[in-house]
Amino acid sequence: MSFEPTCIFCKIVRGEIPAAEVARDADALVFRDVNPKAPTHLLVVPTRHVTNLGDFATKAEPHEIGKLFALAAKYGREASPGGYRVVVNEGADAGQTVFHLHLHVLAGRPMRWPPG
């Protein structure tokens, strides 16, 4: 498994930084965002370091990508059966601040459009 020594999400995956974990297996970790933007704000991350969705899509097996989105759907529906939002930011211009792929699962309030 590949890690980046200074990546905050890699440190969370390794247990060096505590997180409010919701689910974990060998491939993915789901935890609560420490700076939530909705009543439910979860992050779904691969346990190996991948910078962004574009890199992951070119290097991962299709089932790995599907697993991240399946976890987002599972916990999004559990949090809010009436609807939830999944956001993936890629690059600084899109608002990515942690350069380890992560899916934001936002639920528990009405979402507005356009989001940005």
ZIJO-V802430 format. One record per backbone hydrogen bond with DSSP energy under -0.5 kcal/mol. CO is the residue of the C=O (numbers start at 1). NH is the residue of the N-H. E is the energy in kcal/mol with one decimal. If there is no record, write none. Layout:
co=CO nh=NH e=E
co=CO nh=NH e=E
This chain:
co=2 nh=49 e=-3.0
co=3 nh=5 e=-0.5
co=4 nh=7 e=-1.2
co=7 nh=11 e=-2.1
co=8 nh=12 e=-1.9
co=9 nh=13 e=-2.6
co=10 nh=14 e=-2.4
co=11 nh=15 e=-0.6
co=11 nh=16 e=-2.4
co=11 nh=17 e=-1.1
co=12 nh=15 e=-1.1
co=19 nh=21 e=-1.6
co=20 nh=32 e=-2.1
co=23 nh=30 e=-3.0
co=27 nh=47 e=-2.2
co=28 nh=25 e=-2.3
co=29 nh=45 e=-2.8
co=30 nh=22 e=-3.4
co=30 nh=23 e=-1.6
co=31 nh=43 e=-3.2
co=33 nh=36 e=-0.5
co=39 nh=41 e=-0.5
co=40 nh=107 e=-2.3
co=41 nh=33 e=-3.1
co=42 nh=105 e=-2.8
co=43 nh=31 e=-2.2
co=43 nh=45 e=-0.5
co=44 nh=103 e=-2.3
co=45 nh=29 e=-2.5
co=50 nh=101 e=-3.7
co=52 nh=56 e=-2.4
co=53 nh=57 e=-3.2
co=54 nh=58 e=-1.2
co=55 nh=59 e=-1.4
co=56 nh=60 e=-2.9
co=61 nh=64 e=-1.5
co=61 nh=65 e=-1.2
co=62 nh=66 e=-2.3
co=63 nh=67 e=-2.1
co=64 nh=68 e=-1.6
co=65 nh=69 e=-1.8
co=66 nh=70 e=-2.6
co=67 nh=71 e=-2.5
co=68 nh=72 e=-2.1
co=69 nh=73 e=-2.4
co=70 nh=74 e=-2.6
co=71 nh=75 e=-2.4
co=72 nh=76 e=-2.1
co=73 nh=77 e=-2.6
co=74 nh=78 e=-1.9
co=75 nh=79 e=-1.8
co=76 nh=80 e=-2.1
co=80 nh=83 e=-2.1
co=83 nh=108 e=-0.5
co=85 nh=106 e=-3.0
co=87 nh=104 e=-3.0
co=89 nh=91 e=-0.5
co=91 nh=94 e=-1.1
co=91 nh=96 e=-2.2
co=92 nh=95 e=-1.3
co=97 nh=99 e=-0.6
co=98 nh=100 e=-1.6
co=101 nh=46 e=-0.5
co=103 nh=44 e=-2.2
co=104 nh=87 e=-2.2
co=104 nh=106 e=-0.6
co=105 nh=42 e=-2.4
co=106 nh=85 e=-2.9
co=107 nh=40 e=-2.5
